[in-house]
């Protein structure tokens, strides 16, 4: 029997029962073939659907165990690469409508409509939160997830209301949801096993002093978009006041889109400086000052039709030249990849359309979706970054023979015969990609559509082969 892609991806999963291990493989196989479809449609019959519901309801199955094999595969891909690896961290929300929202939990409060006096009516949103860490190469190839944390809130309390009662800087990090940033940084670093190669990329929510100190303790690195203006040097100046006097070290051209989606380019001014930065006053007895590099990238003038680019980054890595500054800027720009990964989870797998009723069941389903979403994203980026790989490294012989018979070789793309990109474009054409000469490379949407159609066709071909053999 020909090996499937998920055989290696799930080889490290051991749920404590061989039947559960086999059920997980069957679920991944069927949900991969019916990406974005409901569980009954993906399973096709009542017996398989009932077995799927029992699997997601089984208290002996945890999201950690479902993802363990994928984490192991991520580490193997990490070892097989060279150079720095970016670990992208971000949090996303999944929301559902339920008659018993307390069984799922709450995420936030939003204004739904206005009352008779014109005041907004607030209602609590039912859902889950996921803090994920995605390992990628420096050029954006996703190696896989390195950590994931799921949670919900029994009762949502507004952050602004809490700030009026207590100073957040005086609450230990262990008592905050922000602890998730430290947990994932530690888990992903330990999983990959080579801290010096890891560069953790976070947005402004990850600007946490405890995270800086943990990275130094683990001997790993970070590039984070700065949110707080801390005291620096001897404590008489702040980071922003020091950087305001720093001279511009050079210009860098970046691609941008305006509010109408039109692509263009602009120049940003780069300035950087290494300095001693002090922790918040309330934390100075517990945490030391750190010597870090501050990097600013800013458009010299306010543009028309879009917000001004003004990135304030902080890193433990040295920046000694214009090339170093551009490199760190490009690394931070890769953070958008994890937003794309979350989009595939929500739009491709349609995670928020799931009908499971409790948080525990939904989390197990999301863990399976994470594996499927990574593969779609990985194939999409492989086509752009490593187009000349052999197709046999990713696709089965049956899949390539089906694609050769169904889809003629693309005339607008001159990839050598047998290369992966030639076949990935054919998969994308099954999903609606036109493959014209000036078309950009296929994206995630056409890839997941094409993969789903290819799975259906491969199933029919397998049945035909078996009938002929009998």
Steps between C-alpha positions, in 0.01 A plus 500: 500500500636843399601720793291812558633838610339474843667169582823683577318801647316284756773243566576661837137494619432236766157541656538200729273277292568360154137551405522872581822527298332339198191720543715814499661396171161426347370840612798685356464305174127571462511861617795565268292371210202713609684812614251757625207258498294393801594186693204298359587599143869421550422163664228406247308249715338487844741243646808706413330824607403352837855371547633851428267654757609240756865575427455874558301426818755255640655639820811284448581697182668838545599767252863462616502134400330570166766758417796309646578319174481827305734667750749213456479538121560876537816426695621258231446762230682755719802269533504447122535875435786742556517860614266699723143382550223748578244397761189713442270551799144635499156459658173453314135459603241249384135592558180296484131545571375254761183463705724418800801729454639416843586150368747661257613810689532868418753712318397867502217752514375683191232758420217331307242774457380819669218536750220758484727766649768439238740329741679186373378170638783267594490124474759236586642296213516122539823340386858385550840658469811340354855620542709332231868492411595425140858418398606628157822540309634851449347505150154401629471121457283372791667202667205441732359597836739501795250576777128561550292608797117500513281659764166667566363724773223407740419868533636783290625803692579815305868590506433872531276441802774296666758773438289745700523270804855365484832587338570216252878536544462393865325174412750211463522369144395156625156643582438651156392361165824653370677198649407320177776690319761367742356146497511477121846655480632240744314207339602586143863562596527172688325311219736619227804432718735768360417832672773697324337437159154613615379857458161559660282755319214672686276800448448776758306268734822305548689806629535349848808548719470149645514361146825688432653355816379148421655519152833598657468214749433248220779648283259563213418816301204725420381784277190668642301806405535740789196631684635652823733798529732390780774683686848447360863575586529648848122537524481869410394437139253274326555281196291728277684815608836337429386369160361843407858629501642200313603575142348319202736219392345439158187441293323177414235441232190301602194389307166642620131497411270797533140491631378392153741207479730661243859376530784750521827568678635753747823586682541471876775661706700261717658592832636268767691506824612255768426620852438391857126490569349490849206282604175664619535663841276244669717214366851632570546295817423180313647552152830648378570767241582363154720619214281488188489645149223740401417527130264757347363495145288801410370670188631857487161643400135414555371307194160543333252212504659284772653517849857612541760225552652549845656183637681508833680170549708367788738205486778339699698450178770751399429735209823652377426587138227594256491138377448373856212744548332394174536133599326554836231705328435221251487244781233699679305538173474117496270525803211538256542131413334395822202720417473308171517172693210612722305604190535149357370360829192721487431527126645177364409261783200715597578442866233747614230298320558196723193377688670331797350625823778519760838666522680168551357348180565814298862518615565142384345585163712816473813293568418282197427812292842642594672204333286530186546878481877471531515259204299733272723792599817290460408387147409855399835636617700205364380599153646848549820426692617156386336448157759254369457230764409155376123445503547152649617658827150640559247327273428131448549325167122465465448875555761601241363255242147636552623858457691406183187347347256773609697823463729580205842639577479876559630697204533827690732349764816329375580268789703186415315171478461318830549808717267574787383839373378349173264278698404758762385732222292214361344454846429873514334479156264237644408768753437773242846646437531619138882472473536792259845643432450814712302335781667501843585161655193307620379583849358298787136514383555333163744257661253367757226478237731310266624265772142414595409421139818297452414290806157420357643408161774286661235313700307422180819390325588271791158336490532451125844340540366266768202399282724425206734303725213288623 
